[in-house]
Amino acid sequence: MSIDIGGVNVSFTGKLDDGFEDGFGGLFARRYLPDVSRGVNDEGDVLIERFKGETFRVFSAVYDHLGRDEYKIESAVPSAYGNEAPVFFILQAAARAGAKGGRTFVTDSVGVVAKNGKAVLFVGYPHTGKSTMSVLALSRGLPVLSTENTIVEVRDGELYIVGGTDVLVYDPRVEGIYDIKAPYDEQTRSGYRIKDLGRDTRRKRLLKGGVEIDMIVLLHSAFNCMEASFSRITGRKVRKTLWYFSTALMKGLDYYEPMPLHVPMSEEIGRNLRLFLETASENYSGRMFEAFGNHKAVFDRVFEMELVE
């Protein structure tokens, strides 16, 4: 049995008669796992042997064995609010395997397609406005390619979005504050709205060929701000900023119980990361901005004024 996570094939062996692997296809898991689908074969990039248990732990990890990473884990079936750790472990494992193949898993990011057909990649630490940017995009009819974690490839000196998470969770206050109508399918326990983009055929079509990134925006936005201001990011600061967002998932900075793994970075991973960062630094200096202020003002400046040509 196997699943595909953003082009990374993850195969499972061991005790699977309780539907363990099905837990990675639910709405909660898809908030964090990019483009989850059934795998086409069992010759995975990642091999996981699962043993049943009440708590989660990884008790064996072997890297780059016959070209793949192999883990032995003890875990109950993945579930929201109950057993979330396997989801974040799988995400870390997939991020490392993806990096070996030149697919960079960019954390804390959303991708939106502008009217020119190219993408704007928003990155930002938690609670800086990424989900609100996605909601504003949906209210304007702009395709949202990723909602939390984005997969980026380097192609001919440019960065392309080729995958991403497809479940959006957002604060319903955005409707009243910005006078918009935002679609949603259900709600979390705490009242946040959930929109499932997994059946969006336009999104699937765009990602199949990949969408070139035209601009990268580092967000610092909030509801109680009035206007928006921008500062260009150039040179070394591009690499320094994107280093965190491009390595956090692989390095286990997205915490899970009892403790994320400390995974090694191979020469192949290092080479691919350098290519990603050098491409960003060389070709996106002047096309990367820090944005401060009101969400809607930032959104309007990015998509309707001089920033996207």
N, C-alpha and C positions, 0 to 999 in steps of 0.2 A: 504494500500500500504506500502511496506517495502523494504529496501535494506540491504544487508549484507556488512559490512566493516571489513574485516579481522577477520571474525568469530563473530562479534558483530552485532546483528539484530537491525536495526533502523526503527521504524514504524512511519508513517506520518498520521496525520488526519488534518481536516480543509479544507482550500481552496486550492485545488490541480488541478483544471481544466485547468491550464495553463502549465502543465508539469513541475511543480516545482521540483519534485524528479528526473526527467530525467537529470537535470543539474549536478547531482553528478556522472554521468557515463561518462562524456566527458573527452577529453584528459587533459584539464587543471586540473580538479578535481582529476583525477587519478595520477597526478604528486605527490599528497600529501595524498590521501586516499588509504590505502592498499587494494588490491584485492576486488574492488567493484563489486557486482553482485546483481541481483534481490533477494529479501528475499523470503524465503519459507513460511512464515506465518506473521501474524500481532501481535503476542505475543512477542513484542520486548524487548530487554535489555534497549532500549532507546525509549521513546515515545515523539514525537514532534508534537505539534499542530501549524499549520502555518496560519497566517493571512497575506493577501496581503498588501504591502506597498512599497513606493519608496526607503526607507532606511532600513538598517538592525538593529534590536535590539532584545535582549532577555528580555522579561518583566516578566517572571515567571520561576523559577527553583526549582524543588522539587526533593531531592535526596533520593534514596533507599526507594521509596514508593512502597510497595508490590514487592520488589526485583528489581525495575527498576528506572531509572532516567527519570523525566518528565519535558519538557520544553514547553513554549509558546513563539513563535517568530513572529516578523513582518519582511517580507522580499520580495523583488522581486525575480525573477528566477535567480539562480546562473549563473554567466558568467565570463569569463576571461576578465580582464581589466575594467569590468563594475561593477559587484557585486560579489566580491571574498569572502567577509566575511563569508557567509553561509558555504563555504567549510571548512574554518579553524575552525569555530564553531563546525561543525559536527565531524571534526577530534578530537577536544578536548573532545567532548562528548563521542566519541567512545573509546578514550584512557582511560578515566575514567572507562567506563563500562568494557573494556578489562582487566584493572588492577584488577577489582573485581573477574574476572574469571581466573586470573593467566597468562594473556597474556600481556606482557610488550611491549608497543609501543615505540621503540627506535628511537628518532629523529636524523636527520643529520647523516644518516648511509646508507651504501650499503653492500649487502652480495654477495660474489662471491664464487663459488664452485671450489676448487682446484682439481688437478689431483688425489689426494687420496680419493676423494669423500666427503670430509668434507669441511666446509665453513670457509672463513675468513670474519669476520665482521669488516669493516672499519667504524670508527666514526671520526667526525671532524667538526669543526665550519665552517660556510660558506666560500667558496673560498679556501679550503685547499686541494682540489684534489679528492674528492669522485667521482664525475661524470667522471673525467679523468680515474680513476681506473676502472670504469665500462666500458668505451670505450676500454681501453687496454684489458680488459678481453674479450669483444665481438670480438675484432680483433684476439684474440688467440683461439677463440672457447670455452671459459670457460663460463658456465652458470652464469648469473646474476640473483640473487633471489630477490633483492630489490634495488631500485634506489634512495630513499630519506628517507622513514620511514620503519623500519623493525619491525616485530612482533616476539618476542622471548618467548619461554616457557622453564621452568626448567623441566628436565626429568632425574631422577636417577643420580643426581649430575652433570649433564652437561647441557649446554645451547643449544637449538635447534631453528633454524630459521623456522618458520611455516607460514610466510606470509610477504608481503611487497608491496610497490608501484611498478607499472609495466610500468611507462612512464619515459624514460630517456631524459633529456635535457642537451646538452653539447656544449662546445665551438668548432666550426669547426677548429680552429687553431691547434687542437691536431693532425690532420692528417699530416700537413706539418712539425710540430715540431718533431714528433716522427716517421714519415715516415710509416704510417699505413693507411689502408682503413677501415673506420668505417661506419656501416650501418645507414641509417636514413630514415624516412618516410615523414617528412615535416619540416618547419622551423617556429620559432617564429617571431614576428614583428621585433625584434632586430637582427635577423640573426642566433640565436642559433638553433641547430638541435634537432629534436625530433625523438626518436625511441620508438615505441610502442611494448612492450614485452608481451602484454596481450594475444597474440595468440601463445606464445611459449609453445608447448606441453611438452618439456623436463622440462622447469621450473615448469609447473603445476604438473607434475609427481613427481618431487623432493619435492615440498612443501607439497604435499598431505601426505607424510609420515614424513615430517620435515627433516632438514639437521643439523647434529651436528656441532656446532662451534668448530673449532680446535684452532683458534687464534683470538685475537682482536687487531686491530691496530688503534692507535690514530694518525691521519694524520696532518702533517705540511709540505705540499709539494707545489712546485711552478714551473712554466716553466723555470725560469731563473737560476735555481740551477744546479750544475754539478753532484754531487754524492749523496749518501744516507748514513745516519747513523741512528742507532737504540739505544733506551734506554729501558731497561725492566721496566715494571710497576708492583709493587708487593704490597701486604698487603693493608693497609688502602687507599693508593692512587688509587687502583682499584675501591674500593667502592666510593671514593670521585669523581673520574672522571665519572663513570657510573651513579652516582646519577643525574647529570644534564641531560644526554642523555636519561635516563629512566623516568624522571618526567616532562620534559619541556613541552611536548604536553599537558599532563593532567593539568598542572598548568597554562597554558595559556601564556607561554613564547614565543610562536609563535604568534606574534601580529596580530590582526584583528580589524577592525573598528566596533563600536566606542571604544571598550575596551574589552579584553578577560574576561571571567568569572573568579571569584576566587572560585574554587570548593573545597569542603571539602574532606579530605582523611579519609576514614573509617578505622576501625580496620582491616577489611578484606583486604583492599588495602594495608595498612601498613604491614600486615603479608606477603602478596605476594611479595611486594617490598623488604622486608628484605630477603626473600628466594632467590630472584634473585641476590641481591647484595652480600649476603653471599656465594652463589654458585660461583659467579664470583671471589670473593676475595680468597676463599679457593682453587678452582680448576683451576683458570686461572692465578694465580700469577706465573710469569715466562713464561706464554703464552700470555701476553699482552705487547705490545710495543708502545712506541712513535716513529714515523718515521719522519725524517727530510730530505728534499732535493728534488731532481728531481723526478717527477712522475714515469717515466719509470725505473729509477734506484731502486726506492722503490718497484715498482711492481716486477721487476726481482728478487730482493733479497727475497721478500716474497714468490713468487711462484716457483722460479726455483733454489734457493740455499738452504741454511741450515735452514731457518726458518720454512718451512713446511716439515715435515718428512714423 
